[in-house]
Amino acid sequence: ASVALLLLWRLLIAPALAPRASPDDLVFLANSLVSLYPALTAPFVALPALFELDISDHESAMIAPPSRRALRAVGLSCGY
């Protein structure tokens, strides 16, 4: 998906913005577009991890070890 976002940037968005934007603006926008992938995918990985947890017992939920999905969501959001 990140490759698709980069292609979208390179083929459609950047050529449309290039005449009006400075090189610094284009670099900033490219980095923002690449950061969009983890920002959009991490919640979809985190929600199933949340539903795996037994939230009826608050004490066990607070000491439960993280699931694989929860760790993947954190990894996506912190450093892809």
Secondary structure, DSSP 8 states (H G I E B T S, - for coil): -HHHHHHHIIIIIHHHHTTTS-HHHHHHHHHHHHHHHHHHHHHHHHHHHHHHS-TTSHHHHHH----HHHHHHHHHHH--
